Amino acid sequence: MEKIDLIFNQARRRFVPSFFESRRMKSIEEKILAKLEENLEKKKIGAELKTAGSFAKGTWIKGESDIDIFVIFKSEAETSLLGQIVPKNFQVERGTRRYYVGRIDGVNVEVVPLVKFDRLDEVKNSIDFSVLHIDYVNNHTSPVQKKDIVILKRFCKANDCYGSETYKHGFSGYVLELLILKYGSISGLFNSVLNWKDNEFIDLEGYYKSRSEAAEAIGAKDNHLIIIDPTNKRRNVCGSLSLENLSKFVLAVKLFMFKPSMRFFELKNLEAEMRKISKSRGTRIFEAKSSVKGIRDVYLAKVSSKLKSVVEDLSRNGIEVYSYNLIEKEKEIKVMLEIGNIPSIKFRKVYGPSVWLNFNDLSKFLKEHRNIYLSDDRIIYDSVYQFKDANKFIHGKLKSILKPV
């Protein structure tokens, strides 16, 4: 445990923002708030301002914070007024609502519209709940716990399981904040993860008597991790977390606890890592790149979904996909496939039913497949591959992923 604690302390020194960084960020926050307040008064728009995101909660990673500002309107219709109060050089972006992004003194700033609500059942856009999360985290976490949240975020980023965007399906910052609240510290969390099962249940406010009761109430029976939002008992904050990213986190924690090292906190160049591993394995890399088309999150979500479909299609055609990745850059994305082997014959072997299948059903099968043979008691038939040139087939599939829909 002594070595683990030493590494956690080293991570805190490296990734928790300094006093001077915090003071600089505070001055930029004051600058943007003053500008927005001035514009609200000029335009006579009745809206509230609230600093949001990890900066507002003091849980941002050193050198990586944006400043998010919520502009809270009284109605959905009034959110269209946001463009009138942001600085003129800010650019519009599209999510569930239009929001604006810009830079002030080298720091990214996002100005996001919310709609005020009195009751949870009035909320029609889930982003409006975010205003509750800030107060909950600030009211329940200690300064020491906030430092652990920072290094936990860094750990998840380094192990490629962070980010709740629809194309990532990873851990959100809010989920990680709640995990530290539940287990008290990053050390407490990691020791608990060693004994996690694939049906963990966390309910900080004790809204439900059991996991099964909660799963039934919120429709989360298939979720492998349920963490009830302490500000909204009808919501699992892990609803979008994929099993793959949950598994990445659990494995990374277990590997860290097995052999503690700062390398678990170091960001990796996914493209370089993939090329290096491919070279050592003797596999081949296929890749295609494109600029982002349309709304970034929407386009990346579609690309991510199509990439997984292509991997499944290639596997069905006897092409071994060792690994795959969606590499994100500012204005460009790249899809990469690591291919293990490519069939060199014309047919692939497909296993059909057993010879013991009842005769009527077997007759239907035999009408569709004439040239059959046997392996033990399984009937087998040959299926022609979809392609004549496997290289062209793979490249074609990759390009299809990047076409806008």
C-alpha angles and dihedrals in degrees: 000000000000092000092047091052091048090054092047089052091049090050091050091053092049103041109027110093117252125240090254094052090049091050092050092049090049091055091051090048090053091049096053093042091052091050094049092046090051092051092047089056093046093051093039091232116160106221138127126234124218130173109234145179129046092322092061090050096043091238102115125126116250111271094002107083128123120193112237120196122193117210105200114206129190095236143015091249091058093058087079087071092069093095090062095061106039120091112277094244093058116110126225119242129186126230127133082319133012113271134173134238132192144139130257119186090342095309124115113240126193122193111198129186121228132179119232117238138183099197130036092231089062092064114106098170117053093214088073089070089065092082088067094051094062094057093043094053094043092048095048108035128079124220089254092053091050089058089053090050089055094054092042089057090049090049091053093046091050091050095047099244101105126104129068096213113131092251094050105040090195135136116302121221089247092056091052091048090053091048091057089047090052098048099029098231143015089261091054091047095050093048090051093048088061087070099036119129125204092264104056117164127198123182110168095183096042096237093153136043094220146000092256092054091049094045090051093047096050100029096246102131093129096047113111093204122034119190111172113221103245089214094049120029092196094066135078105206088204094056093116097039110117123225088237093058093043088052092048089055095047093048093046091052092049092048090049092050090047093051113006116212140152088238087084088067097046118103113237131218096235094195094050091044092051093050092047094050092044091054092051092048096044092236126138129247120221117186145170131184138200143171116257110271120209122329106011100221093043093049094046091048090054093046091050092050093047091047091059091047091051091050089053091047093050091049090052087055094054096258110136112225108198095183142336138201144189106217113204124207129168098268102001137056130198131199117207132190125192106208120201103187140352122211114254095191131074099239139048126211115246121192115223132181130314120268085242092068111121112271098246094055091041089053090057090052093048092052089061098039119043105165102063137155138179140254111183101311097332122103113225133195134185120245123197114238116247092238142055095193110041094192093056090044092055094044090049091052091050093051091049089059092061098048112110116246 
